[in-house]
Amino acid sequence: MKLAFVFPGQGSQYVGMGQALAEAFPAARAALDEADAALGGGLLKLMFEGPEDDLRRTANTQPAILAVSAAVHRVLMREAGGGFQFPAFYAGHSLGEYSALVAAGSMSLQDGVRAVRARGTFMQDAVPAGEGAMAAILGFEPQRVKEACAEAREHEPGKVVEPANYNSPEQTVIAGHAAAVDRAIAVCKAKGAKRAVPLPVSAPFHCSLMSPVQPKLAEVLGGIQIKQPNAPVIANATAEPNTDPARIVALLLTQVTAAVRWVETIQKMAVNGVDTVVEIGPGKVLSGLVRRIDKGLRAYPVEDPAGLSTVLREVFAYGLECVDGAAPADGGVAAKGRTCQFQSFGDCEGDGMQPGPDGQPQCLDSYRCRDGHCTVQCAGHKDCKEGEVCKVGICNRGGKAVASCTENRDCIYPESCYYGQCVTRPASLRCSSDLDCPAENRCINGVCQ
C-alpha cells in the first residue's frame, strides 16, 4: 500500500466541524486550542457555534479549516500507533496546501493559521464586493473551458475570466470579473456544457485579479520559519512534488493567481504508485474528486470518530497483510471485505527465543514468534498488554518511547531504522528493514525478497 494525504480547501466548512473529534480525543482539542490561541481566541467558538455567515467569511473559513485538518492529522498519527506511516505525498486543494505543509512539518500550526487568516483577509480585500464571480462548469472538457474563457475575454475587453480549479475531468471552475464570467458561462453552454453553476463566493480566487494579494502575503510568509517537509508536497501551481524548503514561499505566492491543478495532482500520485488516498479535514469533497479522476484509487475521508475508526481499521494496519475480497481465515480480521493477517518475517518455533539451525536468533529484536512465524509485536494497541501502547510495531509501557525511529533518516549513519530501533546492520545481512529494499520487495530475515 502506498499512501497520499490530501487536505480540503474553502467550501468544506460547516458549523460544528471538528467538535465530535475534540470531544472524543484530547489531542484534537489541544490542536484546536493551539490554533485558537494563535489567533487571539474566538475561532473555536465560531467553529462550534457559528453563526454560519461569520464562519463563511474568508478570513475565518481558512484558519478554521486548517485547524480542523491539523487536529484530525494529529489524532490519526496518535491513534494509528505502530500502524502509522508517513505518506508518499501530501497535497491540499488551495487553502489545503497550507494544511499539507503543516502536516508535513514545514510550518507550525500557529504560523499556518496566522498566515491563512492574513491570506483570507487579503483575498477578500483584493476585489470590491460584487465585481468578481466564480462558476463551476460541468460536463465540459477542461481545454474547451479554457478556450471558452479566451472567447469571453474577446467580447469583454479589459475583463478577466480564467480557469481557477481543474477539479476533475468533468468539472472546471472559472473565476474573474462577474460580466466576463457570465459571458464564459454562456459560451460554455452554447458549445455543449451540461451545466454551469455560479458559486456563492466572496471573491474570485485563483485568477489574475488576486495579484494585489501577492506582495502582502509575501511579507507575511517571509516572517515564517519554513522547514523541509517529511515527504514531498505536490504544489497546486505546478502539480509537481517539492521537498525544497527554499521553494515553498514562491510556490504559495504563485498559487494565489494560478489555477489549482487538482486533476494533474492526483494523476501524479497514481503514476508514482499511490493506491490509497486519505482525505484529512472537514467534508468529503476531495474523496469524491479522487474517485472521479482515477477509479483505481481508494479514498478515505477522515473528519470525525467514525471516519477515523474506518481508516485505522482499513489503512493503518501496521505489520498486517490485507487481502481484498478474501474470506476470513483462522485468526484473520475481516474489515469490509478485507482480511488481514500478521505478516510473516520468517519461520520460528516455540517462543522464538532459541537460536535457529544456523545459530542465529529465530526472530530478530523487537519481533515475536506467533503461530510459527516471526511477526512484529503489535499492529495496534489491542495487541499489547494493559498500560502499553503500540508504536512502530513495538509495545511501549508507561509512556516511554521504546521506539526511537520511524525511518532511516531518524538514525545516525551507519545505523538504520529496524522497526523502531536504530541499529547497526550486521555484515551478514543484506537489509535491516523494508526501507533498505527496492519498492517492490520486503526485508525478510535480512534478505530483500
Helices and strands as residue ranges (DSSP letters): E 3-7, H 19-24, H 26-38, H 43-49, H 52-55, H 58-80, G 81-83, E 89-92, H 96-103, H 109-126, E 132-138, H 142-155, E 161-168, E 171-177, H 178-190, E 195-198, G 208-210, H 213-222, E 233-234, E 241-242, H 245-257, H 262-271, E 276-280, H 285-293, E 298-302, H 305-314, E 320-324, E 333-335, E 338-342, E 367-370, E 373-376, G 381-383, E 388-391, E 394-397, G 408-410, E 415-418, E 421-424, G 434-436, E 443-444, E 447-448
